[in-house]
Amino acid sequence: MVRTNKTKAKLLNGEIAIGAALNFYAPILAELYGVMGFDWVWIDCEHGSSNDSETENMVRAAELYDLTPIVRVPNAEPSTLLRFLDRGAQGLIVPHISTRQEAEAVAKASHYYPMGDRSSATGGRTNLLGSGLPPAEYYEAANRETLIITMIETPEAVENAQEIASVPGIDAILVGSSDLTQAMGMPAMAEVEAAIDKVIAGAKAAGKVVGVAGAGMTVNNIGRFQQFAGRGVQLLSAGAQDFIRQSGGDFLRALR
């Protein structure tokens, strides 16, 4: 069997999916996120320290509570996408995708025939170590349940957002506002906001999901999350350090 991707189902149903990030090796925190009721865990292997084997253990922890494990991969190389998918990631966040052609390559590498050319893993952990579905059924189910998200992090990507989102096999686009701000030359926030608005409009025009990360979205600024949710942003998340900093800071201030 192939696990149902509950986060993808929520997104396709027009709902918001709330995630919590991990940029270090901590299976117990992935498990805790599941206990708490988050929809998905963002396992960061671009800026984070975990490798694919450590990620596999965090995926296992997420599976205990049907928390959707989504990995931000370090690059868009097909071999990289394959390794994380084979380890059980139900979704990928692929950074620095700026053109339709780059998005098409990601979609092709992350799906089996007839959607793509992902190398076969019918005996892997995503198919009960070979005890699950027959190959043809497994390929169809894996294609259906895999969630592929590409990041918008350059002015070129902003201009191409609708084309990127429209690629079959790309389920969502996600604004990486920190990298985007740098790539834009550190302009006034109003210019960054305008770029984010353009990406949101592009995703909607293509009929795809959109997410926003960064842009002042911290746990002590819930209004910012609510603002984006009101603009149709469905993928929302915050990081482990942010949760610890906020709750730890509140604790220290109360006792000192």
C-alpha positions as CSV (number, residue, x, y, z in Angstrom):
1,M,0.0,0.0,0.0
2,V,1.0,3.6,-0.4
3,R,0.1,6.0,2.4
4,T,-2.6,8.5,1.8
5,N,-1.1,12.0,1.7
6,K,-3.5,13.8,4.1
7,T,-1.8,17.2,3.5
8,K,-2.2,16.9,-0.2
9,A,-5.8,15.9,0.2
10,K,-6.5,19.0,2.4
11,L,-4.8,21.3,0.0
12,L,-6.8,19.9,-3.0
13,N,-9.9,20.4,-0.9
14,G,-9.1,24.1,-0.5
15,E,-8.1,23.8,3.1
16,I,-5.1,25.3,4.9
17,A,-2.3,22.8,5.9
18,I,-0.2,23.9,8.9
19,G,3.3,22.6,9.1
20,A,6.2,22.8,11.6
21,A,9.8,22.8,10.5
22,L,12.9,20.9,11.6
23,N,16.3,21.9,10.4
24,F,18.3,19.5,12.6
25,Y,18.1,15.8,13.4
26,A,15.3,15.3,15.9
27,P,12.9,12.4,15.3
28,I,11.3,13.0,18.7
29,L,10.3,16.5,17.7
30,A,8.7,15.1,14.5
31,E,6.8,12.7,16.6
32,L,5.8,15.5,19.0
33,Y,4.5,17.6,16.0
34,G,2.3,14.6,15.1
35,V,1.0,14.3,18.7
36,M,0.2,18.0,18.7
37,G,-1.8,17.7,15.5
38,F,0.2,19.5,12.9
39,D,-0.6,18.5,9.3
40,W,2.9,18.3,8.0
41,V,6.6,18.5,9.0
42,W,9.0,20.4,6.9
43,I,12.3,18.5,7.2
44,D,14.9,21.0,5.9
45,C,17.9,19.4,4.2
46,E,18.8,22.5,2.3
47,H,19.7,24.8,5.2
48,G,19.4,22.1,7.8
49,S,22.0,19.6,8.9
50,S,20.3,16.3,8.3
51,N,21.3,13.8,5.6
52,D,19.0,11.4,3.8
53,S,19.5,8.6,6.3
54,E,18.7,10.8,9.3
55,T,15.7,12.1,7.3
56,E,14.5,8.6,6.9
57,N,14.3,8.2,10.7
58,M,12.3,11.5,11.0
59,V,10.0,10.2,8.3
60,R,9.4,7.1,10.4
61,A,8.6,9.3,13.4
62,A,6.1,11.3,11.4
63,E,4.4,8.2,10.1
64,L,3.6,7.1,13.6
65,Y,0.9,9.9,13.8
66,D,0.1,10.3,10.1
67,L,2.0,13.5,10.0
68,T,3.0,14.2,6.3
69,P,6.8,14.3,6.0
70,I,7.8,16.9,3.4
71,V,11.5,17.3,2.7
72,R,13.2,20.5,1.4
73,V,15.9,18.9,-0.7
74,P,19.3,20.6,-1.1
75,N,19.0,20.8,-4.9
76,A,16.9,19.7,-7.9
77,E,19.2,16.9,-9.2
78,P,17.1,13.9,-10.1
79,S,19.3,11.6,-8.0
80,T,18.7,13.9,-4.9
81,L,14.9,13.9,-5.4
82,L,15.0,10.1,-5.8
83,R,16.9,9.4,-2.6
84,F,14.5,11.4,-0.4
85,L,11.4,10.0,-2.1
86,D,12.7,6.4,-1.7
87,R,13.2,7.1,2.0
88,G,9.5,7.8,2.4
89,A,9.1,11.5,1.9
90,Q,5.5,12.1,0.9
91,G,6.4,15.5,-0.5
92,L,9.3,17.5,-1.7
93,I,10.1,21.2,-1.5
94,V,12.5,22.0,-4.3
95,P,14.5,25.2,-3.9
96,H,15.5,27.8,-6.5
97,I,13.2,26.9,-9.4
98,S,12.9,29.9,-11.7
99,T,11.7,28.6,-15.1
100,R,9.0,26.4,-16.5
101,Q,11.8,24.1,-17.9
102,E,13.3,23.6,-14.5
103,A,9.9,22.9,-13.0
104,E,9.2,20.3,-15.8
105,A,12.5,18.6,-15.0
106,V,11.5,18.4,-11.3
107,A,8.0,17.0,-12.1
108,K,9.5,14.4,-14.5
109,A,12.2,13.2,-12.0
110,S,9.7,12.9,-9.1
111,H,7.0,10.9,-10.7
112,Y,6.8,7.4,-12.3
113,Y,5.6,6.6,-15.8
114,P,3.5,8.0,-17.4
115,M,4.0,11.3,-15.6
116,G,7.8,11.0,-15.4
117,D,10.8,8.8,-15.3
118,R,11.5,8.3,-11.6
119,S,13.6,5.2,-11.1
120,S,11.5,2.2,-9.9
121,A,11.5,1.3,-6.2
122,T,8.8,-1.3,-5.9
123,G,10.7,-3.1,-3.2
124,G,11.4,0.0,-1.2
125,R,9.8,1.3,2.1
126,T,7.2,3.3,0.2
127,N,5.7,0.0,-1.0
128,L,6.0,-2.0,2.2
129,L,9.5,-3.2,1.2
130,G,8.1,-5.1,-1.8
131,S,5.1,-6.6,0.0
132,G,2.6,-3.9,-1.1
133,L,1.0,-3.2,-4.4
134,P,2.0,-4.7,-7.8
135,P,4.2,-2.4,-9.8
136,A,1.6,-0.7,-12.0
137,E,-0.7,-0.1,-9.1
138,Y,2.2,1.2,-7.0
139,Y,3.3,3.6,-9.6
140,E,-0.2,5.1,-10.0
141,A,-0.6,5.4,-6.2
142,A,2.8,6.9,-5.7
143,N,2.2,9.5,-8.4
144,R,-1.2,10.3,-6.9
145,E,0.0,10.7,-3.3
146,T,3.3,12.5,-3.9
147,L,3.2,16.3,-3.2
148,I,5.7,18.4,-5.2
149,I,6.3,22.0,-4.3
150,T,8.8,24.3,-6.0
151,M,10.2,27.4,-4.4
152,I,9.9,30.9,-5.9
153,E,13.1,32.7,-4.8
154,T,14.2,35.0,-7.6
155,P,12.7,37.9,-9.6
156,E,12.8,35.6,-12.7
157,A,10.7,33.0,-10.8
158,V,8.2,35.7,-9.8
159,E,7.7,36.6,-13.4
160,N,7.4,32.9,-14.3
161,A,5.2,31.9,-11.3
162,Q,2.1,31.1,-13.3
163,E,4.0,29.1,-15.9
164,I,5.9,27.2,-13.2
165,A,2.6,26.5,-11.3
166,S,0.9,25.3,-14.5
167,V,3.4,22.4,-15.0
168,P,1.6,19.1,-14.6
169,G,3.0,17.3,-11.6
170,I,3.8,20.5,-9.7
171,D,1.2,20.7,-7.0
172,A,2.2,24.0,-5.3
173,I,4.6,26.9,-5.4
174,L,6.1,28.4,-2.2
175,V,7.6,31.8,-1.9
176,G,10.9,31.8,-0.1
177,S,10.7,35.5,0.8
178,S,14.1,35.8,2.5
179,D,16.0,34.6,-0.6
180,L,13.7,36.5,-2.8
181,T,14.3,39.7,-0.9
182,Q,18.1,39.3,-1.3
183,A,17.7,38.4,-5.0
184,M,15.7,41.6,-5.5
185,G,18.5,43.7,-3.9
186,M,17.0,44.2,-0.5
187,P,14.3,46.6,-1.6
188,A,11.6,48.2,0.5
189,M,9.2,45.6,1.9
190,A,6.4,47.1,-0.2
191,E,8.2,45.8,-3.3
192,V,8.6,42.3,-1.8
193,E,4.9,42.3,-0.9
194,A,4.0,43.2,-4.5
195,A,6.2,40.3,-5.7
196,I,4.5,37.9,-3.3
197,D,1.1,39.1,-4.5
198,K,2.1,38.4,-8.1
199,V,3.1,34.8,-7.1
200,I,-0.2,34.3,-5.3
201,A,-2.1,35.5,-8.3
202,G,0.0,33.3,-10.6
203,A,-0.7,30.2,-8.6
204,K,-4.4,30.9,-8.5
205,A,-4.5,31.6,-12.2
206,A,-2.9,28.2,-12.8
207,G,-5.3,26.5,-10.3
208,K,-2.5,25.5,-8.0
209,V,-1.8,25.8,-4.3
210,V,0.5,28.6,-3.0
211,G,2.5,28.9,0.2
212,V,4.6,31.7,1.8
213,A,7.6,31.3,4.1
214,G,9.5,34.0,5.9
215,A,8.1,37.5,5.4
216,G,7.9,38.2,9.1
217,M,5.9,35.0,9.7
218,T,6.9,34.2,13.3
219,V,4.8,32.6,16.1
220,N,4.6,35.9,17.9
221,N,3.0,37.5,14.7
222,I,0.0,35.3,14.1
223,G,-1.7,38.1,12.4
224,R,0.7,37.8,9.5
225,F,-0.2,34.1,9.0
226,Q,-3.9,35.1,9.2
227,Q,-3.3,37.8,6.6
228,F,-1.8,35.4,4.1
229,A,-4.5,32.8,4.8
230,G,-7.1,35.5,4.0
231,R,-5.3,36.0,0.7
232,G,-5.7,32.3,-0.3
233,V,-2.3,31.0,0.9
234,Q,-2.8,27.4,2.0
235,L,0.7,26.2,3.0
236,L,1.8,27.8,6.3
237,S,4.5,26.8,8.7
238,A,6.9,27.9,11.5
239,G,10.2,26.5,12.7
240,A,11.3,24.6,15.8
241,Q,13.7,27.4,16.9
242,D,10.8,29.9,16.5
243,F,8.6,27.8,18.8
244,I,11.3,27.3,21.4
245,R,12.4,31.0,21.3
246,Q,8.9,32.2,21.8
247,S,7.8,29.8,24.5
248,G,11.2,29.8,26.2
249,G,11.2,33.6,26.2
250,D,7.8,33.8,27.7
251,F,8.8,31.4,30.4
252,L,12.0,33.4,31.3
253,R,10.2,36.7,31.3
254,A,7.5,35.4,33.6
255,L,10.1,34.1,36.2
256,R,12.7,36.8,36.1
